[in-house]
Amino acid sequence: MQISPEKYNQQLQEGAGIAIIKTAYFCHWILKKPQEVNMQTTEIRETWTALYARLSLDDGNVGESMSIQSQKAILTRKAEELGIYNYRFYVDDGYSGTNFNRPSFQQMIADIEAGKVTCVITKDLSRLGRNYLESGAYIEVFFPKHQVRYIAVNDGVDSANSGEMDITPFKNILNEFYSRDVSKKVKSGKYIRASQGKFMGTHAPFGYQKGPEDKNHLIADEETAPTVRYIFQLALQGMGNNKIGKILYEQKIPKPAYYKPEYFGKFLVKEDDAYSWKQETVIRILRNPLYKGYFWVQKYDKKHFKQETRGYIPMSERTIIPSDHEALVDEHTWDTVQEILDRHTKVKPCTSGYENKFRGILKCADCGSTLMVHTDGRNKEKPVIERTFYQCRIYRVRGTGFCSQHRINADDLEELVLADIQTHAKKVIKNREKFMRKVLGQMDMTAVNNRENIQKKLEKLEKKLLESDRQFIKLYEDFTKQLVSEQQFRMLSTHFEQEKKETTEEIEKLKTTADNLKDSTCKAEQLANEMAECAEIKELTTAIVNRLIEKIEVSEPQTIDGEKVQNIRIFYKFVGEIN
């Protein structure tokens, strides 16, 4: 049967199989049924319609599931309604929509490039994929380039109808948002399971052993738990990781690998190896929330739902969830140690022999920088504390044009702080209720102001997030209309993604801060307990400073009526300054 080119184009739009017949003398068009071949032709090319079905891992994971069968039925019915009978199925069972490296999908793309596929039909846009950028590139660039008609049955999309294609980019964006939401829900499910206190590791962490009746429950190990507590006590005293390791070595305290004979025996060279603690081992113990009764949800994960591989998640970025296993240290001790570790990374230790009890805590009242400790090398017959003083780091580094000395002698500062702690501790012992009322009154005023500021910031950031989404949708619309290049689109997309990430993280931090402000009474009680334990102290120690004090602001000394006056403000943990 001979047909015109116009008729051929019409049938091509309908997805019919076409064979192009060329001879030396003529070229005409033939509508071909499956498997029909004219033996007189010199070149034959069979084409067909691709019916693509995909099942996500979240939908099912057993062979050709009913979901696949259902998709096949929908696709077959649609094809035959259009008069298309020459079709082939391409099925990917158990593949995420954000992953385009699917075997059957890639085979379909190869067949399109080879000119074998004239039409692609899917149940909906999401079956093709949930990555708005790649899905859009296939639908709006790749398919038209290869003259392939695309139909998404349930979404009413048909590239033969340009009006229906106008909303396709927005549907692709919604599909990606759905995939992002599913990813969050999967992670949320992991959080829930972790919060049930179920330990899923092969070996119990150092300091613990698995319960005799429940292997997924951790209990304190009598032999190694004291070592963990000891390490935290040393850190609380301001000792660095290296120093802690040296103390453990000197006291012949075995390291964690010692308790794994099947592992340790392979690397045992000499007896001292059993006590040679590395800094990395110490820091892993001190940073692990397990020891305060929490779980890390996961150490490896996809940072983004589009990623195919799992990467290592830094400690600072992991989510921790309360568990029901026994804590080896109290939460306040663990949190305080984290603050100490953070300060130690920013402030260098004193090398003169003076124990800097205020490392990272002293702040300049004017510029906000940390006060650095210095020891006068002269008059070495004097005690080192009498030769040691603190001064503003900005002044020390940049000079008088940026700040002033804010100098204070170490012995004067220690005496002042000790006296202040003793005063408040005695008040707690004498009348705990009165002390609590005073502290809570101050906290409420501070909390009210802080909550109002936080709420304003949250509203501003949420508006910023919404505006960023609007701008991105406008950008994507411009890209589909070829008003911006692909390079510009990718560059701006990366910018929007990063901006959204930063804004979202800031919102979460503010929400966490707001939640913490609600625990005023609990925090005041904790401070009172800590204060009561310090009522009889005669000497200031690094551990006491770290447990009680958040920061100390030091003003520049002034001379009033011939007398030197220097304002020192002490801000205590949980409650701030106590007047």
C-alpha positions, 0 to 999 in steps of 0.5 A: 500500500502506497501512502503520502508523506503527509499521511506518514507524518500523521501515523508517525505522531500516532506512534505507528511502526514505519519501515522506510523502503528505498530502491535505486529508482524510487522512494515511497512510504509503507505502513508496516505490521510487526515482523513484515519485511519486503524482501525486495528492499535494499534497506529496512528499519523497524520502529516501535512505541516504547511502553515504559514502566518503573517500580521504586524500591519504596513501592515493592521489591519482589520481581514483577509486582502487581504495580508493574502489571497494573502499569503494563495494563494502563500503557497497553490500553492507552496504546491501543486506544491510539491505534498503536499495536507495534509496541515493546515494554521497557521495565525497571523493577526496583529503581528509584526515580532519581536514578536515571542509570536504570538498565531498561531506561538506558536501553530505551534511550539507546533505541531512541538514538538508533532511530528505533523508537518513535513514541514513549508512553509512561503511566505518569511523569514520575515513572520517567523520573523524579529529578526535575532537571533530567526529566525536563531535559528528556521531555523538552530537549532529547525527545523532540531532538529525536522526533519522539512523541511523549505521553504521560497517561495519568498526567494528561501530557502529550507532546503532540499537544503543545498546550498540555506541555506548558505545565509539564515543567511544574509537574516535574518539580512537584515530582522531585519535591515528592521524592525529596519528601519520601527521602526525609520520611525514610530518614525519619523512620530510621530516627524512630527505630534508633529512638527505641534504643535498639543497637544494631551494631555487630560489636558493643562500643567500648565501655558497653556490652550487649544485654544477656537477654536482648542483644540490641540493648546496651549495658555498662561493662564493669571492666571498661566503663570506668575508663570512659568515665575517667577520660571524660573527667580528664577532659573536664579538667581541661586536658587535651587529647594528647595529654589524656593519652599520655596519662592513660599510657602511664597508668597502664590502662588498656586501649579499646583494641586490647579487648578485641583479641581476634583483632588486636592479636594481629597487630600486637608487636610489643606489650606497650602497644596495649596502652598506646592510646592515639589522639583519634581514639580519645577524641572518638570517645569524647565526641560520641553521644552514646556515652550520654545516652544518645544514638547517632542515627547513622554515620554514612548516608546520602547527603542529598536524595539524588545521590546514588552512593553513601558518604561519610557524615562528619560528626558535627553534621550527624543527628543524635536521638535519645535512647534508653541504654545506660549513660556512662556520663551525665548529659551536662558533663558530655555537653561541657566537654564538647564546649571545651573541645571546641574552644581548644581548637580555637585557642592555643594552650599556654606553654609557660607552665601556667594552667589556663583555667579560662581557655576560650572563656574570657572575652573582650567586652568591647570587640568580643575577641578572646583574651590571650594568656601571656607569661612575663619571662622576667623575674622567674623567681616569682610564681608563674601565676604572678607573672601571668596576665590576659589581654585582648587578642585583637589588640595583641595582633593588630594594635591600638587602632583596633582595640585596647589591652583589657589587661587583667592579671591571672591571680586577680581574675582567679581570686575574683571568680572563686569569690563569686562562685563561693558567694552564690553557692552559699546563697543556694545552701542558705535559701535554695528557693530564694536563689531559684526565684531570683535566677528564674526571674532574670531568665524569664526576662532574658528568655522573653526578649530572646524568644521575640528576636528568634521569632522575628528571625524565623519569620524573615528566614521563612519568607526568604526560603519561600522567595527563593523557591519562587525565583527558582521556579521562574528560573526553570520556566525561563530555562524551558523557554530557552531564555537562559542557557543550560550552563547559566541554569546549572550555575544559578540552580547550584546557587539556589540549592546552596542558599536554600540549604544554608537558610534551612540550617539556620532555621533549624538552629533557631528552632533548637535555640527556641526549644532550649529556652523553654527549659528554664526551670530545669536549667536553673535547678541544674545550676543550683545543684552544681553551685551547691557542690562548690560551697566548700571549695578553697581553690579554683580548678579548670573543671569547676570553671568549665562546669559552671561558667559559659563566658567572662567579659573583661572591660578596659580598666578605668581610673575613677577618683584616683582608683583603678576600676575594671568591670568583670561580668561572669555569665554562668551556664544555663542562666547567664549573669547573676546580679 
